[in-house]
């Protein structure tokens, strides 16, 4: 599991967290981060299609991408690891991704309170001004839980 | 479980994730997803994204079943989904079944629940809207 050092380094943490399990299976990649945001990429893959006859990524992997980016952006803003759990995540789909296009997920933690962290973000396939989806998520701290990766 | 509905086809994504139809209840499919490394988030627990994928797939499957009698099949487009994570889904099979709250002419509203060994204690739930359109748009 993740080391217990207090400082959270997005690129390093992403490398570790994206390397296995569900995120590893999807092939999620780290693209960049800032004060309160992080950007990941979900590569296009034939076995992740939503319909057998259209080369468009299914919506399921996009939820996974945004869930992962959301959790990471909370730690990015806090600059440390703390056990969190996704309380709820809403995804509004504006349009399907383009055929054979990778989907980029950018999530931003815009507010942290004593009990919760609030996240918003977009998924797009090249042009952030023409998103595939908008998301909103809420995370809660899991007090006394030493596990490091959100659900 | 009764088997009074024809087999439904799952998306390539759902199949490669590992989702299968466990059976039918009152004509509504109950889907299941075994625990494996490709659905794992933190150790021994389902990733929220995998659970969401199961919920969403259960929603689509229920709607496809409800529309099965129609002459032409509309194209189903996701509008939105809100997933509530209720408790950690542990390393055992997860099940999901949807209820169509409203089946309109152009859209359907569904609520979906996912559970593990105790059906009365769901691990996640979702509400979703699906747009139904002709294949031309």
Interface residues (C-beta under 8 A of the other chain):
Chain A: X1 X20 X21 X22 X23 X25 X26 X46 X47 X48 X49 X50 X51 X52 X57 X58 X59 X60 X61 X63 X64 X65 X67 X68 X85 X86 X87 X88 X89 X90 X91 X92 X93 X96 X147 X148 X149 X150 X151
Chain B: X11 X12 X13 X14 X15 X16 X17 X37 X38 X39 X40 X41 X42 X43 X45 X46 X47 X48 X49 X50 X51 X52 X53 X56 X57 X77 X78 X79 X80 X81 X82 X83 X84 X85 X88 X89
